[in-house]
Amino acid sequence: MKSPYALSLLVSLLFLTMYQSFSQSRPRDLGVRFGILPAGPGNAITDVPGVKVGQLTKIEGQDIRTGVTAILPHGGNIFQEKVPAAIFVGNGFGKLAGVTQVQELGNLESPIILTNTLSVAAGIEGVVRYSLAQPGNESVQSMNAVVGETNDGYLNDIRGMHISPEDVLMAIRSAKTGQVEEGNVGAGTGTVCFGWKGGIGTASRKLPESMGGHTVGLLVQTNFGGNLQIAGVPVGEKLGKYPFKDALEKSDGSCMIVVATDAPVLERNLERMAQRAMMGLAKTGGIASNGSGDYVIAFSTHEGLRIPHSIPSQRLQKAEFLGNDDMTALFMAVIEATEEAIINSLFAAESMVGKEDRKIESLPKTQVLDWILEKK
């Protein structure tokens, strides 16, 4: 017969194992569903073939809580093999570098970098250094670096400008396919969302073959406010954190959203997909307030749509791409994946103490899950 001490130890170990498993689980693993379309195998932006994500997390001393997240549309020379792209501005209180050239030409020629507001310049320099060093780019004298941001200044010593171009290069060079870490990592290290700890989140949708079989992947950097809703439950109201109620986190803030797809979609319909991401943000209770920088960058990795840097003069371009009538399922995929990626960022994030001993708590997941399951 086991001793009471041994039984107590066994129970403690079982509880610890269950807690660790719970704390590392995503909402979908715990029975929460977002929409009707199936997720991709990893439920991540990297489910889109070829897409890579790299992250650098910088947590140092009491005050540094920041980082870099890099998204690469493919593993080749992006400048020489550009991809169709579009950008939609949900609310323009932000500092997205490179936006006008993408809007003008409809293509992306660099990795996408996410970081904090005052490190956009470092992001640009890092991308430029990376691109100029690529074999085949020896004669390049101009390139468009796309760098987005949110302001992590509540937890991070943002004025210290602790992100360097070398940090950006490290994030790019570490980019890989497969699992994407979420929560307090990369550009989401010091962010706050709906008054709780925010961060990096990702999700995907795989369309059935009858709808084309295409994949849509999302990655978000959440640092915004509003009235949090999860699976139809008014979590913000129940927890007493919503605009004008909580003095700590107002509705202002920002959200960067990156949409990837392998569907053959050109820039006009990519912009339409990007617009739908804001509908997914709205489903979580985000309101794109006056002081919020909400940007969506969308691109297609379809190899038949790659845009060579050098094209002989007067050569006609040929491409096969989806028409307007085939976009509806992709729109739904974007909405569902955006909603889930945002909630994933909240579930993955952990409480953090930062600058001036400020603390942001993580979302109380146990209570939230109880409400969601009760609603069912």
Secondary structure, DSSP 8 states (H G I E B T S, - for coil): ---HHHHHHHHHHHHHHHHHHHHT--GGGGT---SSS---SSSSGGGSTT-EEEEEEEEETTTEEEEEEEEES-SS-TTTEEEEEEEEEEEE-S--BTHHHHHHH-EE-S-EEEEEGGGHHHHHHHHHHHHHTSTT-TT------EEEEE--TTTS-GGG----HHHHHHHHHT-BSS----BSSGGGTT-EETTEE--EEEEEEE--GGGT--EEEEEEEEE--B---BTTB-HHHHHT-STTT-SSS-S--EEEEEEEE-S---HHHHHHHHHHHHHHHHHTTB---TT-EEEEEEEE--GGG-EES---TT---------GGG-HHHHHHHHHHHHHHHHHHHHH---EE-GGG-EE----HHHHHHHHHHH-
